[in-house]
């Protein structure tokens, strides 16, 4: 014989959810940010970006980057192309070589976006 048992569910306090204090990322901004973060999620690309930033005038030829990073020229060129596509570097062809430079303000904009839009933990 089965006994009937009453199960009580916990009450839900709808006031527990904090209101939004700023607008969440819109779809376009989120897609742009994801593309940039994906480009930066590779150690070789981070190194290349820092190497370009460390060069005089924040500009470097692909020929200056191949040996220090220890990758082949086609691999370095591929990584630099991804960084250009993410809006972090620009490319200028001079003769047979390509020169790469930081996009002015790109890293500052990325840092500002991360600190203002994604600071939900208060860990700053």
Phi and psi in degrees as GROMACS dihedral restraints (atoms count N, CA, C in turn):
[ dihedral_restraints ]
;  ai    aj    ak    al  type     phi  dphi    fc
    3     4     5     6     1   -86.7    20    10
    4     5     6     7     1   140.1    20    10
    6     7     8     9     1   -99.0    20    10
    7     8     9    10     1   145.9    20    10
    9    10    11    12     1   -92.9    20    10
   10    11    12    13     1   131.7    20    10
   12    13    14    15     1  -127.0    20    10
   13    14    15    16     1   138.9    20    10
   15    16    17    18     1   -95.9    20    10
   16    17    18    19     1   129.6    20    10
   18    19    20    21     1  -106.9    20    10
   19    20    21    22     1   126.2    20    10
   21    22    23    24     1   -98.4    20    10
   22    23    24    25     1   133.8    20    10
   24    25    26    27     1   -94.6    20    10
   25    26    27    28     1   147.2    20    10
   27    28    29    30     1   -65.7    20    10
   28    29    30    31     1   146.2    20    10
   30    31    32    33     1   -75.8    20    10
   31    32    33    34     1   149.2    20    10
   33    34    35    36     1  -103.5    20    10
   34    35    36    37     1   123.8    20    10
   36    37    38    39     1   -94.1    20    10
   37    38    39    40     1   103.3    20    10
   39    40    41    42     1   -70.9    20    10
   40    41    42    43     1   -13.8    20    10
   42    43    44    45     1   -80.8    20    10
   43    44    45    46     1    -2.4    20    10
   45    46    47    48     1   -74.9    20    10
   46    47    48    49     1   -21.2    20    10
   48    49    50    51     1   -81.1    20    10
   49    50    51    52     1   124.8    20    10
   51    52    53    54     1   -73.9    20    10
   52    53    54    55     1   141.6    20    10
   54    55    56    57     1   -70.9    20    10
   55    56    57    58     1   156.5    20    10
   57    58    59    60     1   -65.9    20    10
   58    59    60    61     1   136.2    20    10
   60    61    62    63     1  -104.3    20    10
   61    62    63    64     1    -9.8    20    10
   63    64    65    66     1  -153.6    20    10
   64    65    66    67     1   164.4    20    10
   66    67    68    69     1   -71.9    20    10
   67    68    69    70     1   137.7    20    10
   69    70    71    72     1   -70.4    20    10
   70    71    72    73     1   165.4    20    10
   72    73    74    75     1   -60.1    20    10
   73    74    75    76     1   135.7    20    10
   75    76    77    78     1   -79.9    20    10
   76    77    78    79     1   168.9    20    10
   78    79    80    81     1   -60.2    20    10
   79    80    81    82     1   -41.8    20    10
   81    82    83    84     1   -66.1    20    10
   82    83    84    85     1   -45.9    20    10
   84    85    86    87     1   -63.8    20    10
   85    86    87    88     1   -41.0    20    10
   87    88    89    90     1   -63.2    20    10
   88    89    90    91     1   -41.9    20    10
   90    91    92    93     1   -65.3    20    10
   91    92    93    94     1   -42.3    20    10
   93    94    95    96     1   -64.0    20    10
   94    95    96    97     1   -44.7    20    10
   96    97    98    99     1   -64.9    20    10
   97    98    99   100     1   -40.4    20    10
   99   100   101   102     1   -63.3    20    10
  100   101   102   103     1   -40.0    20    10
  102   103   104   105     1   -62.9    20    10
  103   104   105   106     1   -42.4    20    10
  105   106   107   108     1   -66.9    20    10
  106   107   108   109     1   -46.2    20    10
  108   109   110   111     1   -65.4    20    10
  109   110   111   112     1   -35.9    20    10
  111   112   113   114     1   -63.3    20    10
  112   113   114   115     1   -41.5    20    10
  114   115   116   117     1   -63.1    20    10
  115   116   117   118     1   -36.3    20    10
  117   118   119   120     1   -83.3    20    10
  118   119   120   121     1    -7.6    20    10
  120   121   122   123     1   -80.6    20    10
  121   122   123   124     1    10.2    20    10
  123   124   125   126     1  -114.0    20    10
  124   125   126   127     1   127.1    20    10
  126   127   128   129     1   -57.8    20    10
  127   128   129   130     1   -37.9    20    10
  129   130   131   132     1   -64.6    20    10
  130   131   132   133     1   -39.4    20    10
  132   133   134   135     1   -69.0    20    10
  133   134   135   136     1   -38.6    20    10
  135   136   137   138     1   -61.6    20    10
  136   137   138   139     1   -42.2    20    10
  138   139   140   141     1   -64.8    20    10
  139   140   141   142     1   -44.0    20    10
  141   142   143   144     1   -61.3    20    10
  142   143   144   145     1   -43.1    20    10
  144   145   146   147     1   -61.0    20    10
  145   146   147   148     1   -43.1    20    10
  147   148   149   150     1   -68.9    20    10
  148   149   150   151     1   -33.3    20    10
  150   151   152   153     1   -67.7    20    10
  151   152   153   154     1   -41.4    20    10
  153   154   155   156     1   -63.4    20    10
  154   155   156   157     1   -44.3    20    10
  156   157   158   159     1   -63.0    20    10
  157   158   159   160     1   -30.2    20    10
  159   160   161   162     1   -82.7    20    10
  160   161   162   163     1   -17.8    20    10
  162   163   164   165     1   -70.4    20    10
  163   164   165   166     1   154.9    20    10
  165   166   167   168     1   -56.6    20    10
  166   167   168   169     1   126.3    20    10
  168   169   170   171     1    74.5    20    10
  169   170   171   172     1    10.5    20    10
  171   172   173   174     1    52.8    20    10
  172   173   174   175     1    44.3    20    10
  174   175   176   177     1  -142.0    20    10
  175   176   177   178     1   137.9    20    10
  177   178   179   180     1  -145.4    20    10
  178   179   180   181     1   146.9    20    10
  180   181   182   183     1   -82.1    20    10
  181   182   183   184     1   146.5    20    10
  183   184   185   186     1   -56.8    20    10
  184   185   186   187     1   -30.0    20    10
  186   187   188   189     1   -66.3    20    10
  187   188   189   190     1   -25.0    20    10
  189   190   191   192     1   -81.7    20    10
  190   191   192   193     1   -15.3    20    10
  192   193   194   195     1  -101.5    20    10
  193   194   195   196     1   -22.8    20    10
  195   196   197   198     1   -64.5    20    10
  196   197   198   199     1   -53.0    20    10
  198   199   200   201     1   -65.9    20    10
  199   200   201   202     1   -48.0    20    10
  201   202   203   204     1   -61.4    20    10
  202   203   204   205     1   -31.0    20    10
  204   205   206   207     1   -88.5    20    10
  205   206   207   208     1   -15.4    20    10
  207   208   209   210     1    75.1    20    10
  208   209   210   211     1    27.0    20    10
  210   211   212   213     1  -120.7    20    10
  211   212   213   214     1   160.8    20    10
  213   214   215   216     1   -68.4    20    10
  214   215   216   217     1   158.4    20    10
  216   217   218   219     1   -60.3    20    10
  217   218   219   220     1   -42.0    20    10
  219   220   221   222     1   -63.0    20    10
  220   221   222   223     1   -36.4    20    10
  222   223   224   225     1   -68.3    20    10
  223   224   225   226     1   -43.2    20    10
  225   226   227   228     1   -62.2    20    10
  226   227   228   229     1   -43.6    20    10
  228   229   230   231     1   -61.0    20    10
  229   230   231   232     1   -39.8    20    10
  231   232   233   234     1   -61.7    20    10
  232   233   234   235     1   -48.1    20    10
  234   235   236   237     1   -61.8    20    10
  235   236   237   238     1   -40.0    20    10
  237   238   239   240     1   -66.0    20    10
  238   239   240   241     1   -36.4    20    10
  240   241   242   243     1   -62.3    20    10
  241   242   243   244     1   -39.8    20    10
  243   244   245   246     1   -64.1    20    10
  244   245   246   247     1   -41.6    20    10
  246   247   248   249     1   -66.8    20    10
  247   248   249   250     1   -34.9    20    10
  249   250   251   252     1   -65.7    20    10
  250   251   252   253     1   -44.6    20    10
  252   253   254   255     1   -62.4    20    10
  253   254   255   256     1   -29.0    20    10
  255   256   257   258     1   -83.5    20    10
  256   257   258   259     1    -1.8    20    10
  258   259   260   261     1    81.0    20    10
  259   260   261   262     1    18.6    20    10
  261   262   263   264     1   -96.9    20    10
  262   263   264   265     1   -29.6    20    10
  264   265   266   267     1  -127.0    20    10
  265   266   267   268     1   157.4    20    10
  267   268   269   270     1  -115.3    20    10
  268   269   270   271     1   157.4    20    10
  270   271   272   273     1  -123.9    20    10
  271   272   273   274     1   134.6    20    10
  273   274   275   276     1  -132.3    20    10
  274   275   276   277     1   125.9    20    10
  276   277   278   279     1   -85.2    20    10
  277   278   279   280     1   127.9    20    10
  279   280   281   282     1  -131.4    20    10
  280   281   282   283     1   104.8    20    10
  282   283   284   285     1    65.9    20    10
  283   284   285   286     1  -126.8    20    10
  285   286   287   288     1   -92.1    20    10
  286   287   288   289     1    -7.6    20    10
  288   289   290   291     1  -106.1    20    10
  289   290   291   292     1   152.6    20    10
  291   292   293   294     1  -107.1    20    10
  292   293   294   295     1   136.6    20    10
  294   295   296   297     1  -112.0    20    10
  295   296   297   298     1   138.5    20    10
  297   298   299   300     1  -120.0    20    10
  298   299   300   301     1   140.4    20    10
  300   301   302   303     1  -139.7    20    10
  301   302   303   304     1   156.6    20    10
  303   304   305   306     1   -67.5    20    10
  304   305   306   307     1   140.5    20    10
  306   307   308   309     1   -73.7    20    10
  307   308   309   310     1   123.0    20    10
  309   310   311   312     1   -55.5    20    10
  310   311   312   313     1   125.8    20    10
  312   313   314   315     1    81.7    20    10
  313   314   315   316     1    -4.1    20    10
  315   316   317   318     1   -63.1    20    10
  316   317   318   319     1   -44.3    20    10
  318   319   320   321     1   -71.7    20    10
  319   320   321   322     1   -35.0    20    10
  321   322   323   324     1   -64.4    20    10
  322   323   324   325     1   -43.1    20    10
  324   325   326   327     1   -63.4    20    10
  325   326   327   328     1   -40.8    20    10
  327   328   329   330     1   -63.7    20    10
  328   329   330   331     1   -45.5    20    10
  330   331   332   333     1   -62.0    20    10
  331   332   333   334     1   -41.9    20    10
  333   334   335   336     1   -65.6    20    10
  334   335   336   337     1   -42.3    20    10
  336   337   338   339     1   -62.3    20    10
  337   338   339   340     1   -45.1    20    10
  339   340   341   342     1   -63.4    20    10
  340   341   342   343     1   -43.0    20    10
  342   343   344   345     1   -73.1    20    10
  343   344   345   346     1   -31.0    20    10
  345   346   347   348     1   -91.4    20    10
  346   347   348   349     1   -38.3    20    10
  348   349   350   351     1   -87.8    20    10
  349   350   351   352     1   -30.6    20    10
  351   352   353   354     1  -110.3    20    10
  352   353   354   355     1     7.0    20    10
  354   355   356   357     1   -83.1    20    10
  355   356   357   358     1    77.5    20    10
  357   358   359   360     1  -102.5    20    10
  358   359   360   361     1    -8.8    20    10
  360   361   362   363     1   -97.3    20    10
  361   362   363   364     1   -17.9    20    10
  363   364   365   366     1    73.7    20    10
  364   365   366   367     1    22.0    20    10
  366   367   368   369     1   -86.6    20    10
  367   368   369   370     1    -1.4    20    10
